[in-house]
Amino acid sequence: MRFAIPIVVFVALCLGSIQANAASCSGFVVIKSYDADASTVEIAYTKGKEREYFPKPEGTPRDRSKIPSPCRGKVKKETQLAVKATGGKMSITQVRSNFEGKMLSDPDDASWLPSKLNQLIADKMTVVAVMRPMGPGRDAPLGITTIYLPADEADLAEIKRIEDLAVDE
């Protein structure tokens, strides 16, 4: 029993250092190309406004953002980022709707993500990408962990429906 406490403390410190190295950031990007063999995408950073990109019904409290702070410094120089098509929900590149935040990816279908990436490339669509090191350590390559799609007509219609239900007092 007396060895259990030091072991727990050691594990907590190790996990803390992994968490510190796994800081994430986000940015508005356009995906330029996808290399299936290397499991990487080439991106170009663009500008965008989060409030316009993530619409909310009128009267909704302005809570914290769903996306991490913007990428800065040498992160913005990285244009080749890793992507992962299959695996557990926490280890794949997730594609999410931005209004409800639902994951659209199929973690069991290896062809789902490449086809979605190719569609985003063909449409030249600006998306919000969340980037994070894809492994422990400072030298781990950066990868895209989440892609938020822009609001579509169904999202805007749902926001309008919610606003129409609101009653002024």
N, C-alpha and C positions, 0 to 999 in steps of 0.2 A: 504494500500500500504506500509506503513512503517513497517508492520510485514512481508511482503513478502521477503525482503532482508535478515533478520535474518534466516528465514526458509530455504531459498536457501543456505545460508552459512552453516547452520546446516546439511542439506542433503549432501552437498558436502564434509564436514568433515567426515560424517559417511561413505560415499562411499569410501573416501580415506583410512579410516582405514580398511575397508573390503578388498580393493585392496592390502594393505600392508600385510595382513594376508594370502592372496591368492597367494603367490609367487609360481611359478612352477619351476620344474627342470626336467631333462631327463636323461635317461641312456639306455644302451644296456642291454636288459633282455631276458631271456628265460622263457616263461610261463610254469610252472610245472604242475599246476592243476587248475581246475575251480569248484567252489562250487556254484551251481545255487540257492540253498536255501538262502545262505547268500549273494549272489551277490558279491563274492570276488574271486580273483585269487591269487595263490601262485607263486612268481617269484624268479628267481635267477639272480643276476647281473653278466654280462659278460663284456668283453672288445671288443671294436671295434673302427674303425676310421671313422669319419663322412665323410671325403672326398671320401673314398672308398664306403661307404654305400649310399651316396647321389651323384651319378655321375652327371656331368654336361657336356654339349658339350664343346669341346675345344674352347677357346676364350670367353666363357661366363664370365662376370665380377664376381668376388668373392664377392657377397653381403653377408649381414648378414645371419647367420644360420637360418633355419626354426625352429630349436629346441632350447629350453632354455639351459642354462648352465647345466653342469653335476651335479647330486645330490651328496651331501657330508654329512658327519657326521651321525647324527642319522637317517636321511632319508634312508640311505643305509642299515640300520638294519631292516627296515620295509620290510617284505617279503609277508605279507598278505595285498593286496590292494583292495579297492572297485572298482566295475565296474557297469555301468548302461546301460541296453540294450535299453530302450525306453525313449521317451521324446523329447523335442525340440533339435535342432541341437547343441545348446550350453550347454546342460546338459547331453548328453549321452557320453559314451566312443566311440570315433570316430576311425574308422580304415581307414587309408589314404594310398594312393600310395605315394611313396616318390619322384618320378620324377615330376609329375604334381601337387601333393598335393590334388588330388580329394578325397572327402569323399566317401568311398565305402559302409558305413553302411546304413541300411534302418531304419530310426528312428521310423517307424510305425510297424515294424515287430519284435516282441519280441524274435523270434527264430533265427534271423540273427546273432546277436553277439555271443550267446552261441555256435552256430555251427562253427563260424569262430574261436573262442577261442579253441574249441576242435580240430579243424584242425591244429592250430598253435602248440598245445600241442603234437599232434600225429607226426607232422613234426619236432618237436624240433627246431623250427625256431627261430633265434635270430632276435629280432625286437627292434626298438627304442620306448620307452614308455615315455610319458610326464606325470608326476605325479603332483598332486595339491591337497590341502585340499578340501574335498568334503562338504564344508559348511563354515559358518563364525566361527571365533574364533580360538584360538590357539590349542584347543583340538579336532578340527574336524579331522576325520579319513582321511588318505591319500587315494587317488584313482587315477586310470588311466583315464586321459581325452582324450588322443590321442595315437594311436598305428600307427607307420609308418612301412609299410612292406618293405622288401628289394627290390631292383631293380630286375625286372624279365626280361625275354627275350624280351618282347614287349618294355619295357623301354629302354633297351640297343639298340634295333633295331631303335627306334626313335632317340636316341642320335646319332647313326651312320648316319642315314638319314640326320639329321640336319648338322652334320659335313661334309657330302658329298656335301651338297648344298653350303657350304662356298666357297667363291672365294678369292684366295690370290691376293693381289694387290702389 
